[in-house]
């Protein structure tokens, strides 16, 4: 796997893979209306452009044999979606396309996030995972993340709960 930092010129690619992977991961568990509302808001081109130009956030596209396989988004300092302090780095998004799942890409992206966190002098990595996404919770637990809290995540008009999982570095 090769990770490539995303630039503004790749915004259409980021938007497409974001919609594809989010729909693949959560589409069956949510109403079409709530999914459509979320996708329209979260992956609006102007919103993605703002996120891409935030110096406290970084996006990476993951490639396997030159094929787009997934992506990673990290945040730190005030870009974090929760106030977790200056010692923390957030993995806000980590998605893999269906054809590339179970090939170790998620593990490699978390390893990259850990490296980036250490380079920035961070001592904690954290992320939110939907309370009903047991496979993801188990995956993160195997990597040393522990449940440390929860926060709300709104899918259209459906308030949901994400578990906050942290890993000390």
Biotite code that builds the C-alpha atoms (Angstrom):
import biotite.structure as struc

atoms = struc.array([
    struc.Atom([0.000, 0.000, 0.000], chain_id="A", res_id=1, res_name="UNK", atom_name="CA", element="C"),
    struc.Atom([1.115, 3.520, -0.769], chain_id="A", res_id=2, res_name="UNK", atom_name="CA", element="C"),
    struc.Atom([-0.368, 6.570, 0.959], chain_id="A", res_id=3, res_name="UNK", atom_name="CA", element="C"),
    struc.Atom([-0.403, 9.858, -0.953], chain_id="A", res_id=4, res_name="UNK", atom_name="CA", element="C"),
    struc.Atom([-1.287, 13.180, 0.669], chain_id="A", res_id=5, res_name="UNK", atom_name="CA", element="C"),
    struc.Atom([-4.321, 14.658, -1.070], chain_id="A", res_id=6, res_name="UNK", atom_name="CA", element="C"),
    struc.Atom([-4.199, 18.056, -2.751], chain_id="A", res_id=7, res_name="UNK", atom_name="CA", element="C"),
    struc.Atom([-7.083, 20.311, -3.788], chain_id="A", res_id=8, res_name="UNK", atom_name="CA", element="C"),
    struc.Atom([-6.840, 19.039, -7.359], chain_id="A", res_id=9, res_name="UNK", atom_name="CA", element="C"),
    struc.Atom([-7.927, 15.612, -6.070], chain_id="A", res_id=10, res_name="UNK", atom_name="CA", element="C"),
    struc.Atom([-11.087, 16.915, -4.381], chain_id="A", res_id=11, res_name="UNK", atom_name="CA", element="C"),
    struc.Atom([-13.400, 15.152, -6.902], chain_id="A", res_id=12, res_name="UNK", atom_name="CA", element="C"),
    struc.Atom([-11.615, 11.837, -6.249], chain_id="A", res_id=13, res_name="UNK", atom_name="CA", element="C"),
    struc.Atom([-11.862, 12.363, -2.485], chain_id="A", res_id=14, res_name="UNK", atom_name="CA", element="C"),
    struc.Atom([-15.569, 13.164, -2.750], chain_id="A", res_id=15, res_name="UNK", atom_name="CA", element="C"),
    struc.Atom([-16.273, 10.103, -4.886], chain_id="A", res_id=16, res_name="UNK", atom_name="CA", element="C"),
    struc.Atom([-14.423, 7.641, -2.646], chain_id="A", res_id=17, res_name="UNK", atom_name="CA", element="C"),
    struc.Atom([-15.920, 9.243, 0.473], chain_id="A", res_id=18, res_name="UNK", atom_name="CA", element="C"),
    struc.Atom([-19.475, 8.745, -0.781], chain_id="A", res_id=19, res_name="UNK", atom_name="CA", element="C"),
    struc.Atom([-18.728, 5.244, -2.061], chain_id="A", res_id=20, res_name="UNK", atom_name="CA", element="C"),
    struc.Atom([-17.073, 3.932, 1.089], chain_id="A", res_id=21, res_name="UNK", atom_name="CA", element="C"),
    struc.Atom([-19.450, 5.596, 3.545], chain_id="A", res_id=22, res_name="UNK", atom_name="CA", element="C"),
    struc.Atom([-22.443, 4.201, 1.641], chain_id="A", res_id=23, res_name="UNK", atom_name="CA", element="C"),
    struc.Atom([-20.859, 0.748, 1.540], chain_id="A", res_id=24, res_name="UNK", atom_name="CA", element="C"),
    struc.Atom([-20.177, 0.844, 5.282], chain_id="A", res_id=25, res_name="UNK", atom_name="CA", element="C"),
    struc.Atom([-23.405, 2.375, 6.591], chain_id="A", res_id=26, res_name="UNK", atom_name="CA", element="C"),
    struc.Atom([-26.002, 2.411, 3.795], chain_id="A", res_id=27, res_name="UNK", atom_name="CA", element="C"),
    struc.Atom([-27.797, -0.791, 4.762], chain_id="A", res_id=28, res_name="UNK", atom_name="CA", element="C"),
    struc.Atom([-28.246, 0.285, 8.401], chain_id="A", res_id=29, res_name="UNK", atom_name="CA", element="C"),
    struc.Atom([-29.784, 3.702, 7.688], chain_id="A", res_id=30, res_name="UNK", atom_name="CA", element="C"),
    struc.Atom([-32.769, 5.012, 5.768], chain_id="A", res_id=31, res_name="UNK", atom_name="CA", element="C"),
    struc.Atom([-32.088, 6.217, 2.220], chain_id="A", res_id=32, res_name="UNK", atom_name="CA", element="C"),
    struc.Atom([-33.303, 9.694, 3.239], chain_id="A", res_id=33, res_name="UNK", atom_name="CA", element="C"),
    struc.Atom([-30.947, 9.964, 6.221], chain_id="A", res_id=34, res_name="UNK", atom_name="CA", element="C"),
    struc.Atom([-28.031, 8.592, 4.191], chain_id="A", res_id=35, res_name="UNK", atom_name="CA", element="C"),
    struc.Atom([-28.675, 11.056, 1.346], chain_id="A", res_id=36, res_name="UNK", atom_name="CA", element="C"),
    struc.Atom([-28.926, 13.993, 3.756], chain_id="A", res_id=37, res_name="UNK", atom_name="CA", element="C"),
    struc.Atom([-25.689, 13.031, 5.462], chain_id="A", res_id=38, res_name="UNK", atom_name="CA", element="C"),
    struc.Atom([-23.784, 12.493, 2.209], chain_id="A", res_id=39, res_name="UNK", atom_name="CA", element="C"),
    struc.Atom([-24.953, 15.833, 0.817], chain_id="A", res_id=40, res_name="UNK", atom_name="CA", element="C"),
    struc.Atom([-23.815, 17.711, 3.921], chain_id="A", res_id=41, res_name="UNK", atom_name="CA", element="C"),
    struc.Atom([-20.609, 15.838, 4.814], chain_id="A", res_id=42, res_name="UNK", atom_name="CA", element="C"),
    struc.Atom([-19.208, 15.584, 1.305], chain_id="A", res_id=43, res_name="UNK", atom_name="CA", element="C"),
    struc.Atom([-20.345, 18.888, -0.117], chain_id="A", res_id=44, res_name="UNK", atom_name="CA", element="C"),
    struc.Atom([-17.479, 20.125, -2.339], chain_id="A", res_id=45, res_name="UNK", atom_name="CA", element="C"),
    struc.Atom([-17.207, 23.461, -0.491], chain_id="A", res_id=46, res_name="UNK", atom_name="CA", element="C"),
    struc.Atom([-17.014, 21.640, 2.871], chain_id="A", res_id=47, res_name="UNK", atom_name="CA", element="C"),
    struc.Atom([-14.382, 19.221, 1.571], chain_id="A", res_id=48, res_name="UNK", atom_name="CA", element="C"),
    struc.Atom([-12.374, 22.134, 0.166], chain_id="A", res_id=49, res_name="UNK", atom_name="CA", element="C"),
    struc.Atom([-12.439, 23.816, 3.577], chain_id="A", res_id=50, res_name="UNK", atom_name="CA", element="C"),
    struc.Atom([-11.282, 20.583, 5.246], chain_id="A", res_id=51, res_name="UNK", atom_name="CA", element="C"),
    struc.Atom([-8.520, 20.060, 2.659], chain_id="A", res_id=52, res_name="UNK", atom_name="CA", element="C"),
    struc.Atom([-7.138, 23.552, 3.209], chain_id="A", res_id=53, res_name="UNK", atom_name="CA", element="C"),
    struc.Atom([-7.178, 23.343, 7.016], chain_id="A", res_id=54, res_name="UNK", atom_name="CA", element="C"),
    struc.Atom([-3.499, 23.129, 8.059], chain_id="A", res_id=55, res_name="UNK", atom_name="CA", element="C"),
    struc.Atom([-4.497, 21.062, 11.119], chain_id="A", res_id=56, res_name="UNK", atom_name="CA", element="C"),
    struc.Atom([-6.095, 18.294, 9.016], chain_id="A", res_id=57, res_name="UNK", atom_name="CA", element="C"),
    struc.Atom([-4.514, 15.913, 6.526], chain_id="A", res_id=58, res_name="UNK", atom_name="CA", element="C"),
    struc.Atom([-6.062, 13.539, 4.000], chain_id="A", res_id=59, res_name="UNK", atom_name="CA", element="C"),
    struc.Atom([-4.278, 10.599, 2.373], chain_id="A", res_id=60, res_name="UNK", atom_name="CA", element="C"),
    struc.Atom([-5.381, 8.405, -0.511], chain_id="A", res_id=61, res_name="UNK", atom_name="CA", element="C"),
    struc.Atom([-4.399, 4.744, -0.219], chain_id="A", res_id=62, res_name="UNK", atom_name="CA", element="C"),
    struc.Atom([-3.292, 2.909, -3.357], chain_id="A", res_id=63, res_name="UNK", atom_name="CA", element="C"),
    struc.Atom([-2.632, -0.782, -3.926], chain_id="A", res_id=64, res_name="UNK", atom_name="CA", element="C"),
    struc.Atom([-0.931, -1.615, -7.237], chain_id="A", res_id=65, res_name="UNK", atom_name="CA", element="C"),
    struc.Atom([-1.809, 1.911, -8.416], chain_id="A", res_id=66, res_name="UNK", atom_name="CA", element="C"),
    struc.Atom([-5.511, 1.326, -7.751], chain_id="A", res_id=67, res_name="UNK", atom_name="CA", element="C"),
    struc.Atom([-7.383, 3.612, -5.366], chain_id="A", res_id=68, res_name="UNK", atom_name="CA", element="C"),
    struc.Atom([-8.154, 1.458, -2.328], chain_id="A", res_id=69, res_name="UNK", atom_name="CA", element="C"),
    struc.Atom([-9.219, 3.842, 0.462], chain_id="A", res_id=70, res_name="UNK", atom_name="CA", element="C"),
    struc.Atom([-8.418, 6.991, 2.371], chain_id="A", res_id=71, res_name="UNK", atom_name="CA", element="C"),
    struc.Atom([-7.444, 8.390, 5.747], chain_id="A", res_id=72, res_name="UNK", atom_name="CA", element="C"),
    struc.Atom([-8.174, 11.733, 7.410], chain_id="A", res_id=73, res_name="UNK", atom_name="CA", element="C"),
    struc.Atom([-6.450, 12.946, 10.571], chain_id="A", res_id=74, res_name="UNK", atom_name="CA", element="C"),
    struc.Atom([-6.991, 16.063, 12.694], chain_id="A", res_id=75, res_name="UNK", atom_name="CA", element="C"),
    struc.Atom([-5.072, 17.642, 15.525], chain_id="A", res_id=76, res_name="UNK", atom_name="CA", element="C"),
    struc.Atom([-5.208, 20.701, 17.760], chain_id="A", res_id=77, res_name="UNK", atom_name="CA", element="C"),
    struc.Atom([-8.423, 22.681, 17.169], chain_id="A", res_id=78, res_name="UNK", atom_name="CA", element="C"),
    struc.Atom([-9.380, 20.694, 14.029], chain_id="A", res_id=79, res_name="UNK", atom_name="CA", element="C"),
    struc.Atom([-10.344, 17.682, 16.174], chain_id="A", res_id=80, res_name="UNK", atom_name="CA", element="C"),
    struc.Atom([-14.088, 16.978, 16.218], chain_id="A", res_id=81, res_name="UNK", atom_name="CA", element="C"),
    struc.Atom([-13.939, 16.797, 20.033], chain_id="A", res_id=82, res_name="UNK", atom_name="CA", element="C"),
    struc.Atom([-11.756, 18.847, 22.369], chain_id="A", res_id=83, res_name="UNK", atom_name="CA", element="C"),
    struc.Atom([-9.211, 16.159, 23.251], chain_id="A", res_id=84, res_name="UNK", atom_name="CA", element="C"),
    struc.Atom([-6.272, 18.464, 23.946], chain_id="A", res_id=85, res_name="UNK", atom_name="CA", element="C"),
    struc.Atom([-2.993, 19.272, 22.277], chain_id="A", res_id=86, res_name="UNK", atom_name="CA", element="C"),
    struc.Atom([-1.473, 15.861, 23.055], chain_id="A", res_id=87, res_name="UNK", atom_name="CA", element="C"),
    struc.Atom([-4.059, 14.044, 20.894], chain_id="A", res_id=88, res_name="UNK", atom_name="CA", element="C"),
    struc.Atom([-4.409, 13.258, 17.211], chain_id="A", res_id=89, res_name="UNK", atom_name="CA", element="C"),
    struc.Atom([-7.784, 12.197, 15.810], chain_id="A", res_id=90, res_name="UNK", atom_name="CA", element="C"),
    struc.Atom([-8.343, 9.634, 13.087], chain_id="A", res_id=91, res_name="UNK", atom_name="CA", element="C"),
    struc.Atom([-11.590, 11.124, 11.798], chain_id="A", res_id=92, res_name="UNK", atom_name="CA", element="C"),
    struc.Atom([-12.019, 8.956, 8.716], chain_id="A", res_id=93, res_name="UNK", atom_name="CA", element="C"),
    struc.Atom([-10.507, 5.639, 7.718], chain_id="A", res_id=94, res_name="UNK", atom_name="CA", element="C"),
    struc.Atom([-12.265, 3.858, 4.865], chain_id="A", res_id=95, res_name="UNK", atom_name="CA", element="C"),
    struc.Atom([-11.354, 1.024, 2.519], chain_id="A", res_id=96, res_name="UNK", atom_name="CA", element="C"),
    struc.Atom([-13.151, 0.138, -0.715], chain_id="A", res_id=97, res_name="UNK", atom_name="CA", element="C"),
    struc.Atom([-14.890, -3.279, -0.614], chain_id="A", res_id=98, res_name="UNK", atom_name="CA", element="C"),
    struc.Atom([-12.494, -4.974, -3.066], chain_id="A", res_id=99, res_name="UNK", atom_name="CA", element="C"),
    struc.Atom([-9.543, -4.115, -0.795], chain_id="A", res_id=100, res_name="UNK", atom_name="CA", element="C"),
    struc.Atom([-10.960, -5.034, 2.604], chain_id="A", res_id=101, res_name="UNK", atom_name="CA", element="C"),
    struc.Atom([-9.226, -7.644, 4.763], chain_id="A", res_id=102, res_name="UNK", atom_name="CA", element="C"),
    struc.Atom([-5.845, -7.014, 3.177], chain_id="A", res_id=103, res_name="UNK", atom_name="CA", element="C"),
    struc.Atom([-4.291, -5.113, 6.082], chain_id="A", res_id=104, res_name="UNK", atom_name="CA", element="C"),
    struc.Atom([-4.878, -1.611, 4.727], chain_id="A", res_id=105, res_name="UNK", atom_name="CA", element="C"),
    struc.Atom([-6.689, -0.385, 7.832], chain_id="A", res_id=106, res_name="UNK", atom_name="CA", element="C"),
    struc.Atom([-3.826, -1.594, 10.008], chain_id="A", res_id=107, res_name="UNK", atom_name="CA", element="C"),
    struc.Atom([-1.326, 0.177, 7.736], chain_id="A", res_id=108, res_name="UNK", atom_name="CA", element="C"),
    struc.Atom([-3.327, 3.422, 7.796], chain_id="A", res_id=109, res_name="UNK", atom_name="CA", element="C"),
    struc.Atom([-3.479, 3.337, 11.609], chain_id="A", res_id=110, res_name="UNK", atom_name="CA", element="C"),
    struc.Atom([0.295, 2.740, 11.642], chain_id="A", res_id=111, res_name="UNK", atom_name="CA", element="C"),
    struc.Atom([0.713, 5.840, 9.441], chain_id="A", res_id=112, res_name="UNK", atom_name="CA", element="C"),
    struc.Atom([-1.510, 7.859, 11.791], chain_id="A", res_id=113, res_name="UNK", atom_name="CA", element="C"),
    struc.Atom([0.636, 6.732, 14.731], chain_id="A", res_id=114, res_name="UNK", atom_name="CA", element="C"),
    struc.Atom([3.798, 7.804, 12.892], chain_id="A", res_id=115, res_name="UNK", atom_name="CA", element="C"),
    struc.Atom([2.279, 11.195, 12.053], chain_id="A", res_id=116, res_name="UNK", atom_name="CA", element="C"),
    struc.Atom([1.145, 11.632, 15.667], chain_id="A", res_id=117, res_name="UNK", atom_name="CA", element="C"),
    struc.Atom([4.628, 10.851, 16.961], chain_id="A", res_id=118, res_name="UNK", atom_name="CA", element="C"),
    struc.Atom([6.215, 13.243, 14.454], chain_id="A", res_id=119, res_name="UNK", atom_name="CA", element="C"),
    struc.Atom([3.893, 15.953, 15.773], chain_id="A", res_id=120, res_name="UNK", atom_name="CA", element="C"),
    struc.Atom([4.769, 15.125, 19.392], chain_id="A", res_id=121, res_name="UNK", atom_name="CA", element="C"),
    struc.Atom([1.347, 13.672, 20.211], chain_id="A", res_id=122, res_name="UNK", atom_name="CA", element="C"),
    struc.Atom([0.954, 11.024, 22.903], chain_id="A", res_id=123, res_name="UNK", atom_name="CA", element="C"),
    struc.Atom([-2.588, 9.831, 22.183], chain_id="A", res_id=124, res_name="UNK", atom_name="CA", element="C"),
    struc.Atom([-4.500, 8.672, 19.105], chain_id="A", res_id=125, res_name="UNK", atom_name="CA", element="C"),
    struc.Atom([-8.303, 8.617, 19.159], chain_id="A", res_id=126, res_name="UNK", atom_name="CA", element="C"),
    struc.Atom([-11.278, 7.952, 16.926], chain_id="A", res_id=127, res_name="UNK", atom_name="CA", element="C"),
    struc.Atom([-15.037, 7.575, 17.004], chain_id="A", res_id=128, res_name="UNK", atom_name="CA", element="C"),
    struc.Atom([-16.703, 4.309, 15.938], chain_id="A", res_id=129, res_name="UNK", atom_name="CA", element="C"),
    struc.Atom([-20.449, 3.690, 15.646], chain_id="A", res_id=130, res_name="UNK", atom_name="CA", element="C"),
    struc.Atom([-21.770, 1.769, 18.635], chain_id="A", res_id=131, res_name="UNK", atom_name="CA", element="C"),
    struc.Atom([-23.349, -0.819, 16.289], chain_id="A", res_id=132, res_name="UNK", atom_name="CA", element="C"),
    struc.Atom([-20.196, -1.381, 14.206], chain_id="A", res_id=133, res_name="UNK", atom_name="CA", element="C"),
    struc.Atom([-18.855, -4.306, 16.229], chain_id="A", res_id=134, res_name="UNK", atom_name="CA", element="C"),
    struc.Atom([-16.292, -5.467, 13.626], chain_id="A", res_id=135, res_name="UNK", atom_name="CA", element="C"),
    struc.Atom([-14.660, -2.018, 13.658], chain_id="A", res_id=136, res_name="UNK", atom_name="CA", element="C"),
    struc.Atom([-14.667, -1.924, 17.458], chain_id="A", res_id=137, res_name="UNK", atom_name="CA", element="C"),
    struc.Atom([-12.977, -5.324, 17.560], chain_id="A", res_id=138, res_name="UNK", atom_name="CA", element="C"),
    struc.Atom([-10.442, -4.247, 14.924], chain_id="A", res_id=139, res_name="UNK", atom_name="CA", element="C"),
    struc.Atom([-9.451, -1.153, 16.903], chain_id="A", res_id=140, res_name="UNK", atom_name="CA", element="C"),
    struc.Atom([-9.321, -3.108, 20.172], chain_id="A", res_id=141, res_name="UNK", atom_name="CA", element="C"),
    struc.Atom([-6.829, -5.540, 18.565], chain_id="A", res_id=142, res_name="UNK", atom_name="CA", element="C"),
    struc.Atom([-4.676, -2.516, 17.753], chain_id="A", res_id=143, res_name="UNK", atom_name="CA", element="C"),
    struc.Atom([-4.650, -1.403, 21.388], chain_id="A", res_id=144, res_name="UNK", atom_name="CA", element="C"),
    struc.Atom([-7.505, 1.120, 21.407], chain_id="A", res_id=145, res_name="UNK", atom_name="CA", element="C"),
    struc.Atom([-9.747, 1.184, 24.464], chain_id="A", res_id=146, res_name="UNK", atom_name="CA", element="C"),
    struc.Atom([-13.188, 2.689, 24.888], chain_id="A", res_id=147, res_name="UNK", atom_name="CA", element="C"),
    struc.Atom([-12.877, 6.002, 26.679], chain_id="A", res_id=148, res_name="UNK", atom_name="CA", element="C"),
    struc.Atom([-16.169, 7.792, 26.066], chain_id="A", res_id=149, res_name="UNK", atom_name="CA", element="C"),
    struc.Atom([-18.830, 8.533, 23.493], chain_id="A", res_id=150, res_name="UNK", atom_name="CA", element="C"),
    struc.Atom([-20.233, 11.362, 21.421], chain_id="A", res_id=151, res_name="UNK", atom_name="CA", element="C"),
    struc.Atom([-23.216, 12.056, 19.203], chain_id="A", res_id=152, res_name="UNK", atom_name="CA", element="C"),
    struc.Atom([-23.182, 11.568, 15.455], chain_id="A", res_id=153, res_name="UNK", atom_name="CA", element="C"),
    struc.Atom([-26.177, 12.780, 13.461], chain_id="A", res_id=154, res_name="UNK", atom_name="CA", element="C"),
    struc.Atom([-27.166, 10.804, 10.361], chain_id="A", res_id=155, res_name="UNK", atom_name="CA", element="C"),
    struc.Atom([-29.762, 12.957, 8.619], chain_id="A", res_id=156, res_name="UNK", atom_name="CA", element="C"),
    struc.Atom([-32.372, 13.346, 11.342], chain_id="A", res_id=157, res_name="UNK", atom_name="CA", element="C"),
    struc.Atom([-31.219, 10.279, 13.309], chain_id="A", res_id=158, res_name="UNK", atom_name="CA", element="C"),
    struc.Atom([-29.004, 11.002, 16.339], chain_id="A", res_id=159, res_name="UNK", atom_name="CA", element="C"),
    struc.Atom([-26.604, 8.082, 16.777], chain_id="A", res_id=160, res_name="UNK", atom_name="CA", element="C"),
    struc.Atom([-23.845, 7.291, 19.248], chain_id="A", res_id=161, res_name="UNK", atom_name="CA", element="C"),
    struc.Atom([-20.189, 6.867, 18.386], chain_id="A", res_id=162, res_name="UNK", atom_name="CA", element="C"),
    struc.Atom([-17.897, 5.281, 20.934], chain_id="A", res_id=163, res_name="UNK", atom_name="CA", element="C"),
    struc.Atom([-14.645, 7.150, 21.467], chain_id="A", res_id=164, res_name="UNK", atom_name="CA", element="C"),
    struc.Atom([-11.672, 4.792, 21.467], chain_id="A", res_id=165, res_name="UNK", atom_name="CA", element="C"),
    struc.Atom([-8.172, 5.925, 22.406], chain_id="A", res_id=166, res_name="UNK", atom_name="CA", element="C"),
    struc.Atom([-4.671, 4.544, 22.186], chain_id="A", res_id=167, res_name="UNK", atom_name="CA", element="C"),
    struc.Atom([-1.782, 5.855, 24.247], chain_id="A", res_id=168, res_name="UNK", atom_name="CA", element="C"),
    struc.Atom([1.413, 6.202, 22.228], chain_id="A", res_id=169, res_name="UNK", atom_name="CA", element="C"),
])
